Amino acid sequence: MKDNLDKRSYMCLIFPTGVRISPLDVHNYDFHSILGQGGFGKVMLATFANRKLAVKVIKKSPECNYNSIRIEASVLMMPHLNPFLCQGYSTFETQRHVFMVMDYLSGGSLASHLDYYGSLEPETVLFHSAEIVCGLEFLHSCGIVHRDLKPANILLDQDGHVKISDFGLAVPNMFGDKTIGGRAGTLGYMAPEVLQRKRYNAAVDWFSVGIIICQMASGDSPFYEGNNREKIINSTINDEPRIPRWLNEDLKDLLRKLLEKDPNQRLGDGNIRHHPFFSSINWVELENKTLPPHFQLRAPPMEHSMPTEENPLSFLL
């Protein structure tokens, strides 16, 4: 595999408007704070022409999976076709780094809301769940399996609408009966078949959705959620999901069907919209974003937003 990315495919990405709203030069941005960081690098809050943007900064190294970077960049070009995916504007590189310029979503992540509030109101759970369904169904219709759905990768815009993000582990061209192998994702959100290293398909994403919805509704995972890695794996594979009895019957039934161990029996693409839990949702209005959230977004404080040093580009050193 090449050590360097193909500049012809990364120097310019053409987006739906036909116009790049952000330049392909890191020095054109003002960097303000670190929104998040992980093994991949950092996500920075930046501005260009007074517009707030999120910039994912990936440091090149022999360990980098450049094919995954290309896949993530291509998926970020797709949100003009679906309103529930994070929008990308340009991807470019320097000798040492790759930059992905994306929407800055001021509502924070679903994880930050759950950390702050514990659980969400029933109407909020329904609304977020329906928008996640729309975004995920679209990805699957394009042959893309996300493989890392979790509250930290579900972002909210200023109005409280969902945006699925972080496509670094996504797999394309997953059409028909095609399957893939390999353990990928975040422990605690992986489906049993992934943990067992079996071949799998898009059904793994719906298992993750079941865990996310359970956390939104109850504040707890349906499986063991301590720090013992083996217990998490064993619980996900062998335990029946712990679904609180006080949840309404339609929601409990939805969770049982999403958390089905057998992927062939799991609820998902093609039939999930017809589940009684979603009976009050007007899917056309939801997809057109003419169905307003029935709640007021209360963004938790950004405790993990860290200011940059005096030299705003010091993080590139």
C-alpha positions as CSV (number, residue, x, y, z in Angstrom):
1,M,0.0,0.0,0.0
2,K,1.3,3.5,-0.8
3,D,2.6,5.6,2.1
4,N,1.1,8.7,0.5
5,L,-2.5,9.4,-0.5
6,D,-3.3,9.8,-4.2
7,K,-3.2,13.6,-4.6
8,R,-5.4,13.5,-7.7
9,S,-8.3,12.1,-5.7
10,Y,-7.7,14.2,-2.6
11,M,-6.7,17.7,-3.8
12,C,-10.3,18.5,-4.8
13,L,-13.6,16.9,-4.0
14,I,-16.6,18.2,-6.0
15,F,-19.7,18.6,-3.8
16,P,-23.3,18.8,-4.8
17,T,-23.4,22.6,-5.3
18,G,-20.4,22.4,-7.7
19,V,-18.6,24.9,-5.5
20,R,-16.2,24.2,-2.6
21,I,-17.2,26.4,0.3
22,S,-13.9,25.8,2.0
23,P,-10.4,26.1,0.6
24,L,-7.8,23.4,0.3
25,D,-5.2,25.1,2.5
26,V,-5.0,24.6,6.3
27,H,-3.7,28.2,6.7
28,N,-7.0,29.6,5.5
29,Y,-8.7,28.4,8.7
30,D,-8.7,29.8,12.1
31,F,-8.5,27.0,14.7
32,H,-10.2,27.5,18.1
33,S,-10.5,24.4,20.2
34,I,-10.3,20.6,20.2
35,L,-13.8,19.1,20.0
36,G,-12.6,15.5,20.3
37,Q,-9.6,13.3,19.9
38,G,-8.9,9.6,19.5
39,G,-6.6,7.1,17.9
40,F,-7.2,8.7,14.5
41,G,-6.1,12.2,15.6
42,K,-8.2,15.3,16.5
43,V,-11.4,17.0,15.5
44,M,-10.9,20.8,15.7
45,L,-13.4,23.7,15.8
46,A,-12.4,26.1,13.1
47,T,-13.8,29.0,11.2
48,F,-13.6,30.1,7.5
49,A,-15.3,33.3,6.4
50,N,-17.0,33.5,9.7
51,R,-18.5,30.1,9.3
52,K,-18.0,27.5,12.0
53,L,-16.7,24.1,10.8
54,A,-15.4,20.9,12.2
55,V,-12.1,19.8,10.8
56,K,-10.9,16.2,11.4
57,V,-7.1,16.0,11.4
58,I,-5.5,12.6,10.8
59,K,-1.8,12.3,11.2
60,K,-0.2,10.1,8.5
61,S,1.7,7.1,9.7
62,P,2.5,3.6,8.5
63,E,-0.4,2.4,10.7
64,C,-2.9,4.6,8.8
65,N,-5.6,2.7,6.8
66,Y,-5.6,5.0,3.8
67,N,-8.4,3.0,2.2
68,S,-10.6,3.8,5.2
69,I,-9.8,7.5,4.8
70,R,-10.8,7.4,1.2
71,I,-14.1,5.6,2.1
72,E,-14.9,8.1,4.8
73,A,-14.2,11.0,2.5
74,S,-16.5,9.6,-0.2
75,V,-19.3,9.0,2.3
76,L,-19.1,12.6,3.6
77,M,-19.9,13.7,0.0
78,M,-23.3,11.9,0.2
79,P,-25.5,13.9,2.7
80,H,-27.1,16.1,0.1
81,L,-29.1,12.9,-0.7
82,N,-30.1,12.4,3.0
83,P,-30.5,15.0,5.7
84,F,-29.4,12.7,8.6
85,L,-25.8,12.2,7.7
86,C,-22.9,14.5,8.6
87,Q,-22.0,16.8,5.7
88,G,-18.5,17.1,4.3
89,Y,-17.2,20.1,2.3
90,S,-13.6,19.3,1.3
91,T,-10.8,16.8,2.0
92,F,-7.2,17.6,1.4
93,E,-3.7,16.7,2.6
94,T,-0.3,18.1,3.6
95,Q,2.8,16.0,3.7
96,R,2.0,14.9,7.3
97,H,-1.8,15.2,7.7
98,V,-5.1,14.6,6.1
99,F,-7.9,17.1,6.7
100,M,-11.7,16.5,6.4
101,V,-13.8,19.7,6.6
102,M,-17.3,19.0,7.9
103,D,-20.3,20.7,9.4
104,Y,-19.9,21.9,13.0
105,L,-22.9,20.6,14.8
106,S,-23.6,22.7,17.8
107,G,-26.1,20.4,19.5
108,G,-23.3,18.1,20.6
109,S,-23.3,14.3,20.5
110,L,-26.0,12.0,21.7
111,A,-23.3,10.6,24.1
112,S,-22.9,14.0,25.7
113,H,-26.7,14.3,26.2
114,L,-26.9,10.9,27.8
115,D,-23.9,11.6,30.0
116,Y,-25.5,14.8,31.2
117,Y,-29.2,13.9,31.4
118,G,-29.0,10.1,31.9
119,S,-32.0,9.3,29.7
120,L,-34.3,11.2,27.3
121,E,-38.0,11.9,27.3
122,P,-40.1,9.4,25.4
123,E,-41.0,11.8,22.5
124,T,-37.3,12.6,22.1
125,V,-36.4,8.9,22.0
126,L,-39.0,8.4,19.3
127,F,-37.9,11.4,17.2
128,H,-34.2,10.6,17.4
129,S,-34.8,6.9,16.7
130,A,-36.9,7.6,13.6
131,E,-34.2,10.0,12.2
132,I,-31.5,7.4,12.9
133,V,-33.6,4.8,11.0
134,C,-33.8,7.2,8.0
135,G,-30.1,7.9,7.9
136,L,-29.1,4.2,8.4
137,E,-31.6,2.9,5.8
138,F,-30.1,5.4,3.3
139,L,-26.6,4.2,4.0
140,H,-27.6,0.6,3.6
141,S,-29.4,1.4,0.4
142,C,-26.1,2.7,-0.9
143,G,-24.4,-0.5,0.1
144,I,-22.6,1.0,3.1
145,V,-22.4,-0.7,6.5
146,H,-21.3,1.8,9.2
147,R,-19.9,-0.7,11.7
148,D,-19.4,1.8,14.5
149,L,-22.8,3.2,15.4
150,K,-22.8,4.5,19.0
151,P,-24.0,7.6,20.8
152,A,-20.7,9.4,20.3
153,N,-21.2,9.1,16.6
154,I,-24.7,10.4,16.6
155,L,-24.5,14.2,16.4
156,L,-27.2,16.8,16.7
157,D,-27.6,20.1,14.9
158,Q,-28.8,23.3,16.5
159,D,-32.4,22.3,16.0
160,G,-32.0,18.8,17.5
161,H,-31.9,16.8,14.3
162,V,-29.8,13.7,14.1
163,K,-26.6,13.5,12.0
164,I,-24.8,10.2,11.8
165,S,-21.1,10.7,11.7
166,D,-17.7,9.0,11.7
167,F,-17.5,6.7,8.7
168,G,-13.9,5.6,9.4
169,L,-14.9,1.9,9.8
170,A,-17.6,1.9,7.1
171,V,-17.5,-0.8,4.4
172,P,-18.9,0.0,0.9
173,N,-20.3,-2.2,-1.8
174,M,-22.3,-4.3,0.6
175,F,-25.1,-5.2,-1.7
176,G,-27.3,-8.4,-1.9
177,D,-25.9,-11.4,-0.1
178,K,-22.4,-10.0,0.3
179,T,-20.9,-10.4,3.8
180,I,-17.6,-9.3,5.4
181,G,-15.5,-10.6,8.2
182,G,-13.3,-9.1,10.9
183,R,-14.0,-7.6,14.3
184,A,-14.6,-3.9,14.0
185,G,-16.5,-1.3,16.0
186,T,-16.7,-0.3,19.7
187,L,-17.1,-2.9,22.4
188,G,-20.5,-2.7,23.9
189,Y,-22.1,-1.9,20.6
190,M,-20.9,-4.7,18.4
191,A,-23.4,-7.4,17.3
192,P,-22.8,-11.0,18.5
193,E,-21.8,-12.2,15.1
194,V,-19.0,-9.6,14.9
195,L,-17.7,-10.6,18.4
196,Q,-17.8,-14.3,17.3
197,R,-15.8,-13.4,14.2
198,K,-18.5,-14.8,11.9
199,R,-19.3,-13.3,8.4
200,Y,-21.8,-10.6,8.7
201,N,-23.8,-7.9,6.8
202,A,-25.7,-4.7,7.4
203,A,-27.8,-6.4,10.2
204,V,-24.9,-5.6,12.6
205,D,-25.8,-1.9,12.4
206,W,-29.4,-2.6,13.6
207,F,-28.1,-4.4,16.6
208,S,-26.1,-1.3,17.5
209,V,-29.3,0.8,17.0
210,G,-31.1,-1.4,19.5
211,I,-28.5,-0.7,22.1
212,I,-28.5,3.1,21.4
213,I,-32.4,3.3,21.7
214,C,-32.3,1.3,24.9
215,Q,-29.7,3.7,26.3
216,M,-31.8,6.7,25.2
217,A,-34.9,5.4,26.8
218,S,-33.5,3.9,30.0
219,G,-30.1,5.4,30.5
220,D,-28.6,1.9,30.6
221,S,-27.2,-0.7,28.2
222,P,-29.2,-3.9,27.7
223,F,-26.0,-5.9,28.4
224,Y,-23.1,-5.8,30.8
225,E,-21.5,-2.4,30.7
226,G,-18.6,-2.6,33.1
227,N,-14.9,-2.4,32.3
228,N,-14.3,-6.1,32.0
229,R,-13.8,-6.8,28.3
230,E,-14.5,-10.5,28.4
231,K,-17.7,-9.9,30.4
232,I,-18.9,-7.4,27.8
233,I,-18.3,-9.9,25.0
234,N,-19.9,-12.9,26.8
235,S,-22.9,-10.8,27.9
236,T,-23.5,-9.6,24.3
237,I,-23.2,-13.1,22.9
238,N,-25.0,-15.1,25.6
239,D,-27.3,-12.9,27.7
240,E,-30.8,-12.0,27.0
241,P,-31.1,-8.2,26.8
242,R,-32.1,-6.4,30.0
243,I,-35.1,-4.4,28.9
244,P,-36.8,-2.4,31.7
245,R,-40.3,-3.5,32.4
246,W,-41.5,0.1,32.8
247,L,-40.9,0.9,29.1
248,N,-44.0,0.9,26.9
249,E,-44.9,-2.4,25.2
250,D,-44.2,-1.2,21.6
251,L,-40.7,0.0,22.6
252,K,-39.9,-3.2,24.5
253,D,-41.0,-5.2,21.4
254,L,-38.9,-3.0,19.1
255,L,-35.8,-3.5,21.3
256,R,-36.3,-7.3,21.5
257,K,-36.4,-7.5,17.7
258,L,-33.4,-5.2,17.1
259,L,-31.4,-7.1,19.7
260,E,-32.2,-10.5,18.3
261,K,-29.0,-12.7,18.4
262,D,-29.8,-14.3,15.0
263,P,-29.1,-11.6,12.3
264,N,-31.4,-13.4,9.9
265,Q,-34.3,-12.8,12.3
266,R,-33.3,-9.3,13.4
267,L,-35.5,-6.3,12.6
268,G,-34.0,-3.9,10.1
269,D,-34.0,-2.7,6.5
270,G,-37.3,-2.9,4.8
271,N,-39.6,-3.6,7.8
272,I,-38.5,-1.4,10.7
273,R,-40.7,1.6,9.7
274,H,-43.8,-0.5,10.0
275,H,-43.2,-1.4,13.6
276,P,-45.9,-0.1,16.0
277,F,-43.4,2.0,17.9
278,F,-43.1,4.3,14.9
279,S,-46.9,4.3,14.1
280,S,-47.2,8.1,14.9
281,I,-44.3,9.1,12.6
282,N,-45.1,10.7,9.2
283,W,-42.0,9.4,7.4
284,V,-42.4,11.8,4.4
285,E,-42.5,14.9,6.7
286,L,-39.6,13.5,8.8
287,E,-37.4,13.0,5.8
288,N,-38.3,16.4,4.4
289,K,-37.5,17.9,7.9
290,T,-40.9,19.5,8.0
291,L,-41.7,17.5,11.1
292,P,-40.3,19.7,13.9
293,P,-38.8,18.2,17.0
294,H,-41.4,18.1,19.8
295,F,-38.8,19.2,22.3
296,Q,-36.4,22.0,23.0
297,L,-32.8,21.1,22.5
298,R,-30.8,21.5,25.6
299,A,-27.2,21.2,24.7
300,P,-25.0,20.1,27.6
301,P,-22.0,22.2,28.4
302,M,-19.0,21.4,26.2
303,E,-16.7,20.2,29.0
304,H,-14.3,18.5,26.7
305,S,-13.8,21.4,24.3
306,M,-10.2,22.4,24.9
307,P,-8.6,25.7,23.7
308,T,-5.7,25.5,21.4
309,E,-2.3,26.7,22.4
310,E,-1.1,30.2,21.5
311,N,0.1,28.9,18.2
312,P,-3.1,27.8,16.6
313,L,-1.3,25.3,14.3
314,S,0.8,23.7,17.1
315,F,-1.3,20.6,16.9
316,L,0.2,19.9,13.5
317,L,3.8,19.6,14.9
